[in-house]
Amino acid sequence: MKNLQLSLKIKWFEMTKSGIKTEDYREITPYWIKRLINNDFSWDCKTIEDINCHLNACPNGFFKKFSQNTITLGYPKSGDTERILKLEHKGIEIGFGNTEWGAEEGKLYFIIKHGKIIN
């Protein structure tokens, strides 16, 4: 399985590091669709109903499998351990994010779930 790397700004990085923020949001764009969804699926979703139809058709194989989430503060050098967190990957969903954690109200996102720190 692969590692999912996500770059964050300092506010979100510190909240994740302290255990307050347990998920990250990524917009549903062609870039993130390619990174998170298995290639076998055509993506023609325009509504939450379309998305749910895709998810219900193949709930276990829709998203790519990742072994961990590597969260970075910006784009650090590989040895800069203060700016790199490795977390358990707890799955991906599509839904509305928490506005206190950076999501816009009423907007659908890929929600990337984090588990415990593993480094």
N, C-alpha and C positions, 0 to 999 in steps of 0.2 A: 504494500500500500504506500501511498504517497504522503508527503508532508504538505500541508496547506499553509503558505506563508502570507501573512497579512501585515501591512504597514499601518501604523496608527500615529496620530498626533499625541502630544504629551498628556493632555487631559484624559483621553481614552486609555492610553497605555497605563497610566498610573492607577486609574480606576480598575482596570483588568488585573494589574499586578497585585492590588490590595484585596482582590476577590469580590469587589462590589459589582463590577460589570462582568456578566457571565456569557455574553454573546456579542457578536459584531454583525453589522449590517452592510450589505453590498447591494447597490442598485441592480435591478434586473435589466442589464444591458447585454449586447452581443459579447462583449469581453468577458463578463462574469458568467454568462450562460456557457460559453466555451470552457471556462475553467472549472465549473462546478457540476455541469450536467453531462451525463454519458452521451457519447457521440451518436448512439443509435436513435436518439429521439429527435423528432422535428419539433421546433419551438415556434408555434404560431399562436401562443396564448395572448389574449388581449384583455381578458377579464379573470377575476378570481375563480369563476366557474370553469373556465378553460384550464386553468392551472390545476384545480382540484380533479378535473377529468384526467389529466395526465398523471397526477400523483396516484389516483385510485387505480388506474390501469396497470401501473407497475411500481408499487410503493417501495420495493426493495432495490430496484435497479435504476431508478431515476437519477439519483445523484451519484457522482463519483465517490469512491471510498478513500478516506484519508486516515492515516494512523495518528497524526498529531497536528495541532495548529501551532505554528511558530509565529509569534507576535513580535514585531519589531517597532522600536521607537524611531520613526523615520527609516533611513536606510543605512544602518551601522555597518562597520567593518565586521568581518566574521568573528573576530576575537573579542569584540566589545560586549561582554556578557551582561553588563548593566542595562543594555538597551535591547536585549533579546530574551523573550520568555517562551518556553516550550510548554504547551498545555495539552491535556487529553482532548481528542476530537470527539465531541458528543453528538455529531450529526448536523444536518442542514435542514431547514424548513423554509417555506415561503409564507410570509405573513406580515403583519404590521409590527414595527419595532417600538421600543420604549423611547418616548421623546426625551426623557432625562438622560438617555444614553446616545443621543445624536440622531435619532430617526425623525423624519418629518411626519406630522400627523396625517393619517389617511393614505399614506404611500406604502405600497407593497415592496418588500425587500427579500433578498436571500438572508436568512437568519442563521448565522454560523454559531453553533453552541460550543462552549468551552467547559472542560472539566478541570481537574486539579492540575496544579503546576507540577511538571515532571523533571525540571532541571534544578 
